[in-house]
Amino acid sequence: MQIAYRARDITEAHIVAGLLKANGIESHVGGHYLQGAMGEIGAAGFSNVHVEDEDLYPARQLVAEYEASGRVTQAPQRNDNKPNSYARWFLVAVASLALIWLNLR
């Protein structure tokens, strides 16, 4: 078996495996047990879609068409720092209250 596709995560690997299966190419998704190596954080780059040697070229063609169609999308990037700014203000307020309380004693 050969690697036809290196996925970002296990979900993407299964989507590509389903695409291949719908087109008559049997595949195997590897990397299930490696996903939990980092706990609840989704580890990237450990999921691969394997196909038989004779199916490698057609599988890679299908994957290339799939990616070119724009169906593989990147996760939206969050540029807002609202949670971080709220945490900073909360810590400043707690520190200020602690200093005031220590000065009053």
N, CA and C atoms as a LAMMPS dump frame, in Angstrom:
ITEM: TIMESTEP
0
ITEM: NUMBER OF ATOMS
315
ITEM: BOX BOUNDS ff ff ff
-5.0000000000000000e+02 5.0000000000000000e+02
-5.0000000000000000e+02 5.0000000000000000e+02
-5.0000000000000000e+02 5.0000000000000000e+02
ITEM: ATOMS id mol type element x y z
1 1 1 N 0.846 -1.181 0
2 1 2 C 0 0 0
3 1 3 C 0.884 1.234 0
4 2 1 N 0.363 2.266 -0.619
5 2 2 C 1.092 3.52 -0.72
6 2 3 C 0.222 4.66 -0.199
7 3 1 N 0.873 5.729 0.232
8 3 2 C 0.14 6.89 0.733
9 3 3 C -0.339 7.714 -0.457
10 4 1 N -1.641 7.831 -0.574
11 4 2 C -2.227 8.622 -1.651
12 4 3 C -2.48 10.056 -1.208
13 5 1 N -2.647 10.264 0.107
14 5 2 C -2.974 11.598 0.603
15 5 3 C -2.546 11.723 2.054
16 6 1 N -1.924 12.841 2.383
17 6 2 C -1.554 13.159 3.77
18 6 3 C -2.515 14.244 4.247
19 7 1 N -3.356 13.867 5.169
20 7 2 C -4.418 14.775 5.627
21 7 3 C -3.955 15.592 6.822
22 8 1 N -4.639 16.721 7.041
23 8 2 C -4.363 17.55 8.22
24 8 3 C -4.861 16.89 9.491
25 9 1 N -5.997 16.211 9.392
26 9 2 C -6.558 15.543 10.563
27 9 3 C -7.346 14.322 10.118
28 10 1 N -7.824 13.562 11.078
29 10 2 C -8.487 12.294 10.793
30 10 3 C -9.806 12.496 10.044
31 11 1 N -10.48 13.586 10.311
32 11 2 C -11.753 13.87 9.629
33 11 3 C -11.526 14.088 8.142
34 12 1 N -10.528 14.895 7.813
35 12 2 C -10.213 15.138 6.407
36 12 3 C -9.799 13.846 5.714
37 13 1 N -9.046 12.999 6.405
38 13 2 C -8.62 11.727 5.824
39 13 3 C -9.827 10.86 5.481
40 14 1 N -10.827 10.844 6.355
41 14 2 C -12.022 10.044 6.074
42 14 3 C -12.858 10.641 4.944
43 15 1 N -12.853 11.946 4.807
44 15 2 C -13.573 12.568 3.682
45 15 3 C -12.938 12.141 2.366
46 16 1 N -11.61 12.198 2.305
47 16 2 C -10.909 11.804 1.078
48 16 3 C -11.087 10.305 0.832
49 17 1 N -11.051 9.487 1.886
50 17 2 C -11.264 8.047 1.721
51 17 3 C -12.665 7.768 1.176
52 18 1 N -13.646 8.53 1.631
53 18 2 C -15 8.379 1.108
54 18 3 C -15.095 8.764 -0.355
55 19 1 N -14.382 9.818 -0.735
56 19 2 C -14.331 10.225 -2.146
57 19 3 C -13.744 9.105 -2.992
58 20 1 N -12.658 8.514 -2.513
59 20 2 C -12.028 7.426 -3.265
60 20 3 C -12.948 6.215 -3.368
61 21 1 N -13.596 5.878 -2.264
62 21 2 C -14.502 4.727 -2.273
63 21 3 C -15.672 4.953 -3.223
64 22 1 N -16.188 6.179 -3.271
65 22 2 C -17.295 6.507 -4.183
66 22 3 C -16.874 6.358 -5.639
67 23 1 N -15.575 6.424 -5.89
68 23 2 C -15.063 6.272 -7.243
69 23 3 C -14.44 4.899 -7.471
70 24 1 N -14.738 3.943 -6.599
71 24 2 C -14.319 2.564 -6.806
72 24 3 C -12.91 2.23 -6.369
73 25 1 N -12.297 3.066 -5.566
74 25 2 C -10.929 2.812 -5.092
75 25 3 C -10.986 2.515 -3.6
76 26 1 N -10.568 1.312 -3.227
77 26 2 C -10.528 0.941 -1.817
78 26 3 C -9.348 1.641 -1.149
79 27 1 N -9.575 2.121 0.057
80 27 2 C -8.516 2.844 0.769
81 27 3 C -8.552 2.484 2.25
82 28 1 N -7.476 2.857 2.914
83 28 2 C -7.353 2.638 4.357
84 28 3 C -6.85 3.922 4.985
85 29 1 N -7.512 4.361 6.059
86 29 2 C -7.086 5.562 6.774
87 29 3 C -6.222 5.129 7.938
88 30 1 N -5.007 5.635 7.977
89 30 2 C -4.082 5.324 9.056
90 30 3 C -3.867 6.539 9.94
91 31 1 N -3.465 6.302 11.173
92 31 2 C -3.154 7.391 12.085
93 31 3 C -4.186 7.626 13.159
94 32 1 N -5.136 6.706 13.313
95 32 2 C -6.18 6.885 14.328
96 32 3 C -5.591 6.988 15.728
97 33 1 N -4.662 6.117 16.049
98 33 2 C -4.128 6.075 17.406
99 33 3 C -3.128 7.175 17.674
100 34 1 N -2.586 7.758 16.639
101 34 2 C -1.642 8.857 16.821
102 34 3 C -2.353 10.161 17.135
103 35 1 N -3.626 10.261 16.827
104 35 2 C -4.381 11.48 17.073
105 35 3 C -4.465 11.795 18.551
106 36 1 N -4.534 10.79 19.41
107 36 2 C -4.679 11.014 20.838
108 36 3 C -3.357 11.275 21.538
109 37 1 N -2.27 11.298 20.802
110 37 2 C -0.961 11.487 21.418
111 37 3 C -0.843 12.844 22.089
112 38 1 N -1.619 13.802 21.635
113 38 2 C -1.551 15.143 22.2
114 38 3 C -2.797 15.464 23.012
115 39 1 N -3.507 14.456 23.449
116 39 2 C -4.688 14.691 24.274
117 39 3 C -5.86 15.183 23.451
118 40 1 N -6.566 16.179 23.956
119 40 2 C -7.759 16.69 23.29
120 40 3 C -7.429 17.587 22.098
121 41 1 N -6.193 18.008 21.995
122 41 2 C -5.8 18.871 20.881
123 41 3 C -5.726 18.021 19.625
124 42 1 N -6.303 18.5 18.538
125 42 2 C -6.255 17.775 17.283
126 42 3 C -4.859 17.816 16.687
127 43 1 N -4.174 16.707 16.739
128 43 2 C -2.828 16.645 16.175
129 43 3 C -2.917 16.633 14.663
130 44 1 N -2.071 17.366 14.022
131 44 2 C -2.119 17.491 12.565
132 44 3 C -0.978 16.725 11.929
133 45 1 N -1.229 16.217 10.741
134 45 2 C -0.184 15.607 9.955
135 45 3 C 0.062 14.132 10.214
136 46 1 N -0.744 13.484 11.042
137 46 2 C -0.534 12.08 11.34
138 46 3 C -1.484 11.173 10.572
139 47 1 N -2.441 11.721 9.879
140 47 2 C -3.456 10.922 9.202
141 47 3 C -3.111 10.79 7.724
142 48 1 N -3.072 9.556 7.273
143 48 2 C -2.763 9.289 5.875
144 48 3 C -3.826 8.39 5.282
145 49 1 N -4.053 8.558 3.982
146 49 2 C -4.968 7.69 3.247
147 49 3 C -4.106 6.797 2.36
148 50 1 N -4.2 5.493 2.585
149 50 2 C -3.407 4.512 1.844
150 50 3 C -4.276 3.82 0.812
151 51 1 N -3.683 3.53 -0.341
152 51 2 C -4.36 2.774 -1.395
153 51 3 C -3.399 1.704 -1.9
154 52 1 N -3.944 0.749 -2.621
155 52 2 C -3.112 -0.281 -3.243
156 52 3 C -2.208 0.362 -4.293
157 53 1 N -1.092 -0.297 -4.568
158 53 2 C -0.098 0.259 -5.497
159 53 3 C -0.694 0.589 -6.863
160 54 1 N -1.535 -0.298 -7.386
161 54 2 C -2.094 -0.07 -8.726
162 54 3 C -3.135 1.054 -8.747
163 55 1 N -3.648 1.447 -7.586
164 55 2 C -4.647 2.516 -7.512
165 55 3 C -4.036 3.875 -7.165
166 56 1 N -2.738 3.936 -6.988
167 56 2 C -2.102 5.164 -6.534
168 56 3 C -2.309 6.325 -7.51
169 57 1 N -2.043 6.114 -8.782
170 57 2 C -2.154 7.208 -9.754
171 57 3 C -3.589 7.709 -9.884
172 58 1 N -4.592 6.825 -10.072
173 58 2 C -5.973 7.335 -10.153
174 58 3 C -6.431 8.01 -8.866
175 59 1 N -5.973 7.496 -7.716
176 59 2 C -6.358 8.108 -6.439
177 59 3 C -5.787 9.515 -6.333
178 60 1 N -4.546 9.687 -6.697
179 60 2 C -3.937 11.021 -6.624
180 60 3 C -4.582 11.98 -7.616
181 61 1 N -5.022 11.482 -8.753
182 61 2 C -5.749 12.336 -9.703
183 61 3 C -7.065 12.809 -9.091
184 62 1 N -7.801 11.901 -8.467
185 62 2 C -9.069 12.279 -7.84
186 62 3 C -8.847 13.29 -6.718
187 63 1 N -7.826 13.088 -5.914
188 63 2 C -7.531 14.013 -4.827
189 63 3 C -7.156 15.381 -5.387
190 64 1 N -6.374 15.398 -6.454
191 64 2 C -5.983 16.677 -7.069
192 64 3 C -7.209 17.416 -7.601
193 65 1 N -8.14 16.697 -8.223
194 65 2 C -9.372 17.319 -8.712
195 65 3 C -10.213 17.844 -7.549
196 66 1 N -10.26 17.072 -6.486
197 66 2 C -11.026 17.467 -5.3
198 66 3 C -10.463 18.753 -4.697
199 67 1 N -9.153 18.812 -4.553
200 67 2 C -8.529 20.017 -3.998
201 67 3 C -8.674 21.21 -4.94
202 68 1 N -8.58 20.961 -6.239
203 68 2 C -8.701 22.047 -7.21
204 68 3 C -10.121 22.614 -7.256
205 69 1 N -11.104 21.785 -6.898
206 69 2 C -12.487 22.259 -6.942
207 69 3 C -12.792 23.226 -5.81
208 70 1 N -11.872 23.366 -4.876
209 70 2 C -12.066 24.305 -3.786
210 70 3 C -12.877 23.744 -2.643
211 71 1 N -13.125 22.46 -2.645
212 71 2 C -13.925 21.868 -1.578
213 71 3 C -13.118 21.665 -0.301
214 72 1 N -11.811 21.599 -0.418
215 72 2 C -10.974 21.519 0.77
216 72 3 C -10.77 22.943 1.239
217 73 1 N -11.336 23.26 2.372
218 73 2 C -11.249 24.631 2.868
219 73 3 C -10.415 24.685 4.125
220 74 1 N -9.758 25.789 4.309
221 74 2 C -8.993 26.014 5.518
222 74 3 C -9.955 26.449 6.623
223 75 1 N -9.622 26.099 7.824
224 75 2 C -10.422 26.56 8.952
225 75 3 C -10.308 28.072 9.031
226 76 1 N -11.398 28.766 9.329
227 76 2 C -11.328 30.224 9.398
228 76 3 C -10.366 30.663 10.502
229 77 1 N -9.549 31.627 10.171
230 77 2 C -8.588 32.152 11.123
231 77 3 C -9.256 33.216 11.972
232 78 1 N -9.086 33.095 13.285
233 78 2 C -9.657 34.087 14.189
234 78 3 C -8.611 35.143 14.461
235 79 1 N -8.92 36.359 14.1
236 79 2 C -7.994 37.456 14.323
237 79 3 C -8.354 38.277 15.547
238 80 1 N -9.532 38.035 16.086
239 80 2 C -9.926 38.83 17.242
240 80 3 C -9.276 38.251 18.494
241 81 1 N -8.839 39.131 19.353
242 81 2 C -8.199 38.716 20.604
243 81 3 C -9.122 38.968 21.788
244 82 1 N -10.411 38.923 21.571
245 82 2 C -11.347 39.225 22.644
246 82 3 C -11.18 38.318 23.859
247 83 1 N -11.102 36.99 23.69
248 83 2 C -10.919 36.177 24.9
249 83 3 C -9.633 36.528 25.638
250 84 1 N -8.566 36.778 24.907
251 84 2 C -7.307 37.134 25.548
252 84 3 C -7.398 38.503 26.222
253 85 1 N -8.054 39.464 25.587
254 85 2 C -8.146 40.788 26.19
255 85 3 C -9.037 40.751 27.437
256 86 1 N -10.097 39.943 27.417
257 86 2 C -10.928 39.8 28.608
258 86 3 C -10.124 39.182 29.751
259 87 1 N -9.335 38.186 29.435
260 87 2 C -8.516 37.537 30.468
261 87 3 C -7.497 38.515 31.038
262 88 1 N -6.908 39.322 30.173
263 88 2 C -5.931 40.309 30.662
264 88 3 C -6.589 41.311 31.601
265 89 1 N -7.75 41.824 31.204
266 89 2 C -8.441 42.795 32.063
267 89 3 C -8.867 42.167 33.381
268 90 1 N -9.294 40.926 33.323
269 90 2 C -9.68 40.229 34.549
270 90 3 C -8.48 40.089 35.483
271 91 1 N -7.339 39.701 34.925
272 91 2 C -6.134 39.562 35.75
273 91 3 C -5.679 40.904 36.318
274 92 1 N -5.788 41.98 35.538
275 92 2 C -5.432 43.309 36.029
276 92 3 C -6.357 43.702 37.177
277 93 1 N -7.654 43.43 37.017
278 93 2 C -8.612 43.773 38.075
279 93 3 C -8.339 42.964 39.343
280 94 1 N -8.074 41.678 39.217
281 94 2 C -7.795 40.845 40.381
282 94 3 C -6.515 41.303 41.066
283 95 1 N -5.484 41.598 40.286
284 95 2 C -4.223 42.063 40.867
285 95 3 C -4.418 43.392 41.584
286 96 1 N -5.2 44.292 40.981
287 96 2 C -5.46 45.585 41.61
288 96 3 C -6.208 45.41 42.929
289 97 1 N -7.223 44.583 42.937
290 97 2 C -7.977 44.325 44.156
291 97 3 C -7.098 43.675 45.227
292 98 1 N -6.204 42.786 44.813
293 98 2 C -5.298 42.151 45.769
294 98 3 C -4.344 43.179 46.38
295 99 1 N -3.832 44.081 45.563
296 99 2 C -2.944 45.13 46.09
297 99 3 C -3.671 46.057 47.046
298 100 1 N -4.894 46.424 46.692
299 100 2 C -5.687 47.289 47.572
300 100 3 C -5.966 46.578 48.891
301 101 1 N -6.321 45.305 48.809
302 101 2 C -6.622 44.542 50.013
303 101 3 C -5.383 44.385 50.893
304 102 1 N -4.216 44.164 50.282
305 102 2 C -2.972 44.03 51.048
306 102 3 C -2.571 45.36 51.705
307 103 1 N -2.825 46.485 51.035
308 103 2 C -2.489 47.803 51.579
309 103 3 C -3.423 48.19 52.718
310 104 1 N -4.644 47.689 52.728
311 104 2 C -5.596 48.009 53.77
312 104 3 C -5.332 47.215 55.05
313 105 1 N -4.605 46.166 54.985
314 105 2 C -4.341 45.333 56.183
315 105 3 C -3.328 45.922 57.058
